[in-house]
Amino acid sequence: MAFVFSLLTALVVFNYGPGGSLGCDLSQNHVHVSRKNLVLLRQMRRISPSFCLKDRKDFGFPQEMVDGSHLQKAQAISVLHETLQQTFLLLHTERSSVARDSTLLDKLFSGLYQQLEDLDLCLVQEMGEQPSSLGMAMKKYFQGIHLYLKEKKHSNCSWEIVRVEIMRALSFSTNLQERLRIMDADLGSP
């Protein structure tokens, strides 16, 4: 995990420096990768969620706070970045418990990493070094998921509940990315 975190940090530093790419553009490919990530998460289902009803929990997804219809671009990018980063870290810390097929998990990591790479420069351009309160709300949300897994001792049912919850967060994220992409296209048109 330390290696992956170091790699992500190095990537962020590279993108912030003069050698990083210029411009912030969330392409259609970025949204496509998000949809592929959702498919991969669906394929990771180990047991039926109906067996885990007793383990359900409201993690307090801050939907009202991060509703894309009233977010400014900088805020939306902060929410997207934090959601993707926390998802990556959550799944990476408990890799062996998440999927029967490590190939699916590796593909998901690759997709999340690609999206994070796309968003790193955008985050700096839009937010600078200032942390976003909305990004912090997403971080707190994911901390609750980490605690839940720990309390449930990473049981199969707890992972199934978390898998479904992550799908919810990434689905929201995909919709937000689509709105940003459209917003960028509208701003770029004459």
N, C-alpha and C positions, 0 to 999 in steps of 0.2 A: 504494500500500500504506500509506503514511503516513496518508493520509486515512482509510482504513478502520480502521486501528489507533487513530487519534485519535477516531473515531466510537465505537468499542467502549469506549475509555477514558472518554469523556464519558458514555456510557450507564451504565457501572459507577458513576461518581461520582454521577450523578443518582439511581440506585437506592439508593445508600448514604445519601443525604441525607434530610432530613425530607420531601421531596416524593416520595420513592419509594413504591412500593406496599407494603402491609403483608401479611404472611403469606407462607408458602412452600408452594405447592401445585403438585405436578406432575400436571397434569390428564391425562385420557385423550388429549386433543389433543396433548400433548407427546410421548407415545408414538407417536401416529399420525404426527406430523411425522418422528420417527426412522425409522419404517418407509418413509415416502415418500423420505427421504434415501437409504436403502439401494436402493430401486428406481432412483432417479436414478443412483446409482453403478453399478448393473448396466448401465444403458443407456449408460454412458460407455465401455464396452468398445470398444477400437480394434482389438485383435488377439487371437487366441486365446492363452490362457495356455500352451497346449501348445507354442507356438513359443518360449516364453521360459523353458523349464525350466533352461537353463544359467545364467540370471540369478536363480534363486530364492535367497532368503536367509532365515535365521531372524533376525527382528528382535528377538527376545527379549521378546515380549509378556508383561507381568508378570501373567499370569492367576492364578497361585496367590496372588500378593500382593493382587490386587484382586478376588478372588472374592467376589461379592455375598452369599454365604450367611453370612459372618461379619463383614461390614462394618457399622459403625455408620452412621447416616444422614449424619452430617457427613463421614465418610470417603468414602462413596459419592457424595455431591454433589461433593466435591473431585475425585474420579476422573472423574465425568461432565463436569464443567466443563472440566477440563484436556484431556480427550479431544476434546471439541467445539471448544475454542479452538485446539488444536494442529492439528486437521484443517482448520479454517477457514484458519489461517495457512499451512499446507503447500500447500493447493490454491490459495490466492490468490497465493503467491509465484511459482508457475510456471503461471499461468492458461492461457497459450497452449498449453502442452504437454499439458494434461490431457484436453480433450474436443474433439471435432470440432464439436460443437454447443454454442456458448456459451450458448444458452438453457437447456440442462440444467445447466450450471455455475452460471448465475445463480439458477436455482431451488434448487439445492443450497445456495448461499451464503445465500439467503433463509431456508431451513429451519434451517441451522446458526445463523444470526444470531438467529432467533426462539427457538431452544432456549437459546442463551447468555443471551439477555435474560431468559428464565424462570428460569434458574439463578443469575444474578448475585446477586439478593437472598437466595436460599437459601444461597448460599455464605457471605455475610457473616453471616447469622443463625446458621448452624451452626458456622462456623469462626472468625469474627471476622477479624482481620488475620493470623492464624497460617497459614503455608503448611503444607500437609499433605505428609507423607513419601510418601504414595501418589500425590498429585498430582505430586510431583517425580519419582516413578518413571515416570509416564506421560509427563512432559516429556522425560525421558532417552530413553525408547522412541522418541518422535517425533524427537528429535535424531538418533538412529541412522538413521531413515528419510531425513531431510534429507541426511545424509552419504552414504548409499547413492546417492541420486539424483545428488548432485554427482560421486561417483566414477564413476558410469555415464554421466555427461554428459547426464543427463535423456533417455536413449534411450527409444524407444517401448516396448521390453521392460521397462525399469526402471519406467516409469510403469504398465505393466500389472501388474507385480508389486506395486507400491505401491497401486494401485487395489484389488487383491484384499486386501491387508493392511489397508487402511483399512476395507474392508467388514467384515473380521473384527473390528476394534476397535469399529466402530459397531454391529455386531450384538451384541457383548458389552454395549455401552453401552445399547442398546435393552432388552435383558433386565434390566439393572440398573435402568433407569428404571421398568420394569413392576413390579419388586419393591418399589421405593421408593413407587410410587403405591399399591400394595396395602398396604404398611406404614402409609402415611398414612391410608388408608381404615379400616384396622383400629384405629388409634389414635383416629380420630374417631368410631367407632361406640360406642354406649352399652354 
